[in-house]
Amino acid sequence: MVGWVRFHLQEATAMDESTDESTIRMVLVEDDRDSGEALKVMLDKNGIDVTMVPSAEDVVDDLDIDDFDIVVADIRLEGMSGIDLLRHIRKESSDFPVVLITGYDSLESAVEAIRLGAQDYILKPFDSIDDLLIPVRKAVANHRLRMRNTELEVDLNRRCEELRKLGVRLGESEEAERRRICRELHDQVGGTLTSLGMNLNVAHEKLAEGRENESLERIRCAQTEAEEIAGCLRRVMSELYPAVLDDYGLPAALRWYGQEFLRKSGLRVNVAVQDLSTRLPPTTETTLFRIAQEGLTNVLKHAEAECAGIRLEETGSILRLVIEDDGKGIHVAAEPRRTGGWGMLFMRERAEAIGGEFRVVSAPRDGTSIVVTIERASDDYQGDSG
């Protein structure tokens, strides 16, 4: 069968060797050693990494086609034919690239190859190595594109499902927060308002009776209760949205929150916050503040830490927020989105929504650092004044 290899070295090397395509890994099934070796040399020179085997049985028994990009097989082989090999591959994969070559044109084998989904059916002898190279590259490129599209579709479906579940959890969290605020207003404000009203009524009655001293005492009680109501409302409003964030910006809000968190939880929080060259956009400030809140809440709930920290650093146009702890740490998954629970997912989605990068650095028994990095846009960053 040596006679079918009718191409020249000059023709092969004339192919564009500067292609940017990654190397194609091919299994070449050819039972004529001389012909196969000659073809392998030409393919190697054109960026094809060829593994040559003499029989289809070698592919079935010894090779994992997932390690390759394409199988090129002669149809007429001793033992298992190229058509049989294609049929076997189709049981494992409906679209893995398989190109069949033959020196014996047969309508029956051509029809069967097409029916089984061969990417091409090429007659020997070749006029040029291009007769094989072009179909091979096209088949591999199409397969790689389908694989990428499939991966993107799977990732998109996973992200959609995550977002759906995240929406449900956010709804549940919002309802829980509403119930908490309602209970606090009912328990603290509702009862105090009732007492305030009673004291004012009694004060009015005492004043009408000319008992001014008793009336003044009731008014003082009412004044104290009014101050308690105002304090409670201020606390609720600061939890919903701290005024310090609007008035003074993110650094001041983070310092304030570190103190509040210590007061409420008892967990020591080291705050190392750098003043920024300019104010951030309101959406960015709010998002980073909420990430810091969620991060410290996660530390308190899960980390078993003795100390937590908040750092805000500005280097040129790069802004970095770090929430860290000295707790038990977590296992960081190979797939970043699989790391952590819902709290991590909330923070990641918030960070990505403002164009930030979200990263978790941790190891078991070695603490955890949550790092959010954003690049400030030119219209809100003016650089160092010096």
C-alpha positions in Angstrom: 0.0 0.0 0.0 3.0 2.3 -0.1 1.9 3.6 -3.5 -1.0 5.6 -2.1 1.2 8.0 -0.3 1.5 10.5 -3.2 2.6 13.8 -1.7 5.9 15.6 -1.3 7.8 17.0 1.7 7.8 20.4 0.0 4.0 20.4 -0.2 3.7 19.5 3.5 6.1 22.2 4.7 4.4 24.8 2.5 1.5 24.7 4.9 1.2 27.7 7.3 3.4 26.6 10.2 2.7 29.9 12.0 -0.8 28.9 12.9 -2.0 29.9 16.4 -4.0 26.8 16.8 -3.0 24.5 19.6 -1.6 21.1 18.7 -4.1 18.6 17.5 -3.7 15.1 19.2 -4.6 12.4 16.6 -4.9 8.7 16.7 -3.9 7.3 13.3 -5.0 3.7 12.8 -3.0 2.2 9.9 -1.9 -1.4 9.4 0.6 -0.6 6.7 3.6 0.5 8.8 5.5 2.2 6.0 2.5 4.2 4.8 1.6 5.1 8.3 5.1 6.3 9.2 5.3 8.4 6.1 1.9 10.0 6.8 2.9 10.5 10.5 6.0 12.5 9.4 4.0 14.8 7.3 1.3 15.3 10.0 3.9 16.0 12.7 5.4 18.7 10.5 2.0 20.4 10.3 1.4 20.6 14.0 -0.4 17.3 14.5 0.7 15.1 17.4 0.2 11.6 16.0 -0.2 8.4 17.9 -0.1 5.6 15.4 -1.5 2.1 16.1 -1.8 -0.8 13.7 -5.3 -2.0 14.5 -8.7 -0.8 15.7 -8.5 -3.2 18.5 -5.5 -1.2 19.9 -7.7 1.9 20.1 -10.5 0.0 21.9 -8.3 -1.9 24.3 -5.4 0.4 25.0 -6.4 4.1 24.4 -8.8 6.5 26.0 -10.1 8.7 23.1 -10.8 11.5 25.6 -7.0 12.0 25.6 -7.2 12.8 21.9 -8.9 15.3 19.5 -9.6 13.0 16.6 -9.3 9.5 15.2 -8.2 8.9 11.6 -8.7 5.3 10.6 -8.3 3.3 7.4 -11.5 1.5 6.6 -10.0 -1.8 5.5 -8.0 -3.2 8.5 -7.3 -6.7 9.6 -9.8 -7.7 12.2 -12.0 -4.9 13.3 -12.6 -2.5 10.4 -12.6 1.3 10.5 -16.4 1.3 10.2 -16.6 -1.1 13.2 -14.3 1.3 15.2 -16.5 4.2 14.3 -19.5 2.3 15.5 -17.8 1.5 18.8 -16.8 5.2 19.3 -20.3 6.3 18.6 -21.5 4.2 21.6 -19.3 6.4 23.8 -19.7 9.8 22.0 -22.2 11.0 19.5 -19.9 13.7 18.0 -16.2 12.8 18.7 -14.4 13.5 15.4 -13.6 10.4 13.3 -12.3 10.7 9.8 -12.2 7.5 7.6 -9.8 7.0 4.7 -9.8 4.3 2.1 -8.2 3.3 -1.1 -11.3 1.3 -2.2 -14.3 3.5 -3.0 -17.5 1.8 -1.8 -20.9 3.3 -1.8 -22.0 1.0 0.9 -19.2 1.9 3.3 -19.6 5.6 2.5 -23.3 5.5 3.3 -22.6 3.6 6.5 -19.8 6.1 7.5 -22.2 9.0 7.0 -25.0 7.3 8.8 -22.7 6.7 11.8 -21.6 10.4 11.8 -18.1 10.3 10.4 -16.7 13.8 10.1 -15.3 12.9 6.7 -14.7 10.1 4.2 -11.5 10.6 2.2 -10.3 8.6 -0.8 -6.6 7.6 -1.2 -4.3 8.4 -2.8 -4.2 12.0 -1.6 -3.2 14.7 -4.1 -1.7 16.7 -1.2 -1.4 16.4 2.6 -4.0 19.2 2.6 -6.6 16.6 1.5 -6.4 15.2 5.0 -5.2 18.3 7.0 -8.0 20.5 6.0 -10.9 18.1 7.0 -9.0 17.1 10.2 -8.5 20.7 11.4 -12.1 21.6 10.5 -13.5 18.6 12.4 -11.4 19.3 15.5 -12.2 23.1 15.4 -16.0 22.3 15.2 -15.7 19.8 18.0 -13.8 22.1 20.2 -16.4 24.8 19.6 -19.2 22.5 20.4 -17.4 21.5 23.6 -16.9 25.1 24.6 -20.5 25.9 23.9 -21.6 22.9 25.9 -19.4 24.0 28.8 -20.8 27.5 28.6 -24.3 26.3 28.5 -23.7 24.0 31.5 -22.1 26.9 33.4 -24.9 29.3 32.4 -27.5 26.8 33.6 -25.6 26.4 36.9 -25.4 30.1 37.3 -29.1 30.6 36.6 -29.9 27.9 39.2 -27.6 29.5 41.7 -29.2 32.9 41.1 -32.7 31.4 41.4 -31.8 29.8 44.7 -30.0 33.0 45.8 -33.1 35.0 45.0 -35.2 32.6 47.2 -32.7 32.9 50.0 -32.5 36.7 49.7 -36.3 36.8 49.9 -36.2 34.6 53.0 -33.5 36.8 54.5 -35.5 40.0 53.8 -38.6 38.5 55.4 -36.6 37.4 58.4 -35.2 40.9 58.7 -38.7 42.5 58.4 -39.9 40.2 61.2 -37.0 41.1 63.4 -37.5 44.8 62.9 -41.2 44.4 63.4 -40.6 42.6 66.7 -38.1 45.2 67.8 -40.5 48.1 67.0 -43.4 46.3 68.7 -41.5 45.3 71.8 -39.5 48.6 72.3 -41.4 51.3 70.5 -44.9 50.0 70.8 -44.9 49.6 74.5 -43.1 52.8 75.1 -45.5 54.7 72.9 -48.4 53.4 74.9 -46.8 54.4 78.1 -45.9 57.8 76.6 -49.6 58.4 75.7 -50.8 57.4 79.2 -48.3 59.7 80.8 -49.3 62.7 78.6 -53.0 62.0 79.4 -52.3 61.9 83.1 -50.2 65.0 82.9 -53.0 66.8 81.1 -55.5 65.7 83.8 -53.2 66.7 86.7 -52.6 70.1 85.0 -56.3 70.7 84.7 -56.8 69.9 88.4 -54.1 72.4 89.3 -51.6 69.7 90.4 -48.7 71.1 88.5 -45.9 69.2 90.3 -47.5 65.9 89.5 -48.1 67.0 86.0 -44.5 68.0 85.5 -43.3 64.6 86.8 -45.5 62.9 84.2 -44.1 65.1 81.5 -40.6 64.3 82.5 -41.4 60.6 82.2 -43.0 61.2 78.8 -39.8 63.1 77.8 -37.6 60.1 78.8 -39.9 57.7 76.9 -39.8 59.9 73.8 -36.0 59.9 73.9 -36.0 56.1 74.2 -38.3 55.9 71.2 -36.0 58.2 69.2 -32.9 56.1 70.2 -34.6 52.9 69.2 -35.6 54.3 65.8 -32.1 55.6 65.2 -30.7 52.1 65.9 -33.1 50.5 63.5 -32.4 53.1 60.8 -28.6 52.7 61.2 -29.0 48.9 60.8 -31.0 49.4 57.7 -28.7 51.9 56.2 -26.0 53.8 58.3 -26.1 57.5 57.9 -22.3 57.6 58.4 -21.9 55.9 55.0 -23.7 58.7 53.2 -22.3 61.5 55.3 -18.6 60.5 55.5 -18.0 57.6 53.1 -16.9 54.0 53.3 -13.8 54.2 55.5 -15.7 56.0 58.3 -18.6 53.6 57.9 -16.2 50.6 58.3 -14.6 52.0 61.4 -18.0 52.7 62.9 -19.3 49.2 62.1 -16.2 47.5 63.6 -17.0 49.2 66.9 -20.7 48.4 66.7 -19.9 44.7 65.9 -17.6 44.5 68.9 -20.3 46.1 71.1 -23.0 43.7 70.0 -21.1 40.4 69.5 -18.0 40.7 71.8 -15.8 39.5 69.0 -12.6 41.7 68.7 -12.4 43.4 65.4 -9.2 45.1 64.2 -10.0 47.8 61.7 -7.1 49.0 59.5 -8.9 51.3 57.0 -7.0 53.7 54.7 -8.7 57.0 53.8 -9.3 57.1 50.1 -8.1 59.7 47.7 -11.7 60.4 46.5 -15.2 59.2 47.4 -16.4 56.0 45.7 -19.7 55.9 43.7 -22.6 55.4 46.1 -23.4 51.9 44.7 -19.8 50.8 45.2 -19.7 52.1 48.8 -22.9 50.4 49.7 -21.9 47.1 48.1 -18.5 47.0 49.9 -20.0 47.9 53.2 -22.6 45.1 52.8 -19.8 42.6 52.0 -18.0 43.7 55.1 -21.2 43.2 57.1 -21.8 39.7 55.7 -18.2 38.8 56.1 -18.1 39.6 59.8 -21.4 37.9 60.3 -20.0 34.8 58.7 -17.0 34.9 61.0 -19.2 35.1 64.0 -21.5 32.3 62.9 -18.9 29.8 61.5 -15.3 30.6 62.0 -14.9 29.9 65.8 -12.5 32.9 65.7 -11.0 34.9 68.6 -10.3 37.9 66.4 -11.5 39.3 63.0 -10.1 42.1 60.9 -11.2 44.6 58.2 -8.7 46.2 55.9 -9.3 48.7 53.2 -6.3 49.5 50.9 -5.9 51.8 47.9 -2.9 51.4 45.5 -3.2 53.6 42.5 -6.6 52.8 40.9 -6.8 49.4 42.7 -9.0 49.2 45.8 -8.9 46.1 48.0 -11.2 45.2 50.8 -10.1 42.3 53.1 -12.2 40.6 55.8 -10.1 38.1 57.7 -10.2 36.0 60.8 -8.0 33.6 62.9 -10.6 30.9 63.0 -10.8 27.2 61.9 -10.6 28.0 58.2 -12.3 26.3 55.3 -11.4 24.0 52.4 -11.1 26.2 49.3 -12.6 24.2 46.3 -10.9 24.0 42.9 -14.0 25.7 41.5 -14.1 29.1 43.3 -17.9 29.3 43.1 -18.2 26.1 45.1 -16.3 27.5 48.0 -18.4 28.3 51.1 -22.1 28.5 51.6 -24.8 31.1 50.9 -23.0 33.9 52.7 -20.0 33.5 50.4 -22.3 33.3 47.4 -24.0 36.6 48.5 -20.7 38.3 48.8 -19.4 37.0 45.5 -22.5 38.0 43.6 -22.4 41.5 45.1 -18.7 41.9 44.3 -19.1 40.7 40.7 -22.1 43.1 40.3 -19.8 46.1 40.7 -17.1 44.6 38.5 -15.0 43.4 41.3 -13.0 40.2 41.8 -13.9 38.0 44.8 -11.4 35.6 46.2 -11.2 33.3 49.3 -7.8 32.5 50.8 -8.0 29.8 53.5 -6.9 26.5 54.8 -8.2 24.3 57.6 -7.1 25.6 61.0 -5.4 28.6 59.4 -8.1 31.2 59.3 -9.9 32.7 56.3 -9.4 35.9 54.3 -12.1 37.2 51.9 -10.5 39.6 49.4 -12.5 41.9 47.1 -10.5 43.8 44.5 -12.0 46.5 42.3 -10.3 48.9 39.8 -11.6 52.4 40.1 -12.8 54.0 36.9 -10.9 57.0 35.6 -13.9 59.3 36.3 -14.0 58.6 40.0 -10.2 58.2 40.6 -7.8 61.1 40.6 -4.7 59.5 41.8 -2.4 60.5 44.6 -2.2 64.3 45.1 1.6 64.0 45.7 
